[in-house]
Amino acid sequence: MWILGNSSDDRGTQLEVLTADLLTAMEYTNIVKNRVGPGGEEIDITAEYTRQTFAGSHTQKLMCECKAYKTRVDINHWL
């Protein structure tokens, strides 16, 4: 996928919006972009997914760090 933009900040913002839209389509809730925690660390996106089980409901939390690199990212970088 190619993210086009005028700057790396612009591309990063577009990727965050796209990720939030995908999570919404996948029925995630409580989606928050650019959450700043104690100590100043920033998490690009947090969200929750709640599913029903036999024992009640279970909520799974998700944190995303969005990066828009110019080149393809290899598996070593992912790890």
C-alpha positions in Angstrom: 0.0 0.0 0.0 1.3 3.5 -0.8 0.3 6.4 1.4 0.8 9.7 -0.4 1.3 13.0 1.3 3.3 16.2 1.4 5.4 15.2 4.5 6.1 12.3 6.7 3.7 13.8 9.3 1.0 14.0 6.6 1.5 10.4 5.6 1.5 9.3 9.3 -1.8 11.1 9.9 -3.4 9.5 6.9 -2.2 6.1 8.0 -3.7 6.7 11.5 -7.0 7.7 10.0 -7.1 4.7 7.7 -6.2 2.4 10.6 -9.0 3.9 12.8 -11.5 3.5 9.9 -10.5 -0.1 9.5 -10.9 -0.8 13.2 -14.4 0.9 13.1 -15.4 -1.4 10.2 -14.2 -4.4 12.2 -16.5 -3.3 15.1 -13.8 -2.1 17.5 -15.0 0.5 20.0 -13.5 3.2 22.2 -11.0 4.1 19.4 -8.7 6.9 20.5 -6.0 8.5 18.3 -2.8 10.0 19.7 -3.2 9.1 23.3 -0.5 10.6 25.5 0.3 8.7 28.7 2.2 9.6 31.8 5.7 10.4 31.1 4.8 11.8 27.7 4.8 8.6 25.6 2.3 8.6 22.7 0.3 5.7 21.5 -1.1 6.3 18.0 -4.3 4.3 18.4 -6.0 2.4 21.2 -9.2 0.5 20.8 -11.3 -2.3 22.3 -13.1 -5.3 20.9 -15.8 -6.9 22.9 -17.2 -10.4 22.1 -19.8 -12.5 23.9 -18.7 -15.8 25.4 -20.6 -18.5 27.3 -19.2 -16.9 30.5 -20.3 -13.4 29.6 -18.5 -10.8 27.6 -14.7 -10.5 27.1 -13.0 -7.2 26.0 -9.7 -7.3 24.2 -7.6 -4.2 24.2 -5.5 -3.1 21.2 -2.6 -0.6 20.9 -1.3 0.5 17.5 1.9 2.3 16.5 1.5 3.5 12.9 4.6 4.1 10.7 4.6 5.1 7.1 8.0 4.1 5.7 9.2 5.0 2.2 10.4 1.4 1.6 9.1 -2.1 2.3 9.6 -3.2 5.9 11.3 -6.6 6.3 10.5 -9.2 9.0 13.6 -8.3 11.1 12.3 -4.7 11.5 8.8 -6.0 12.5 10.4 -8.2 15.2 
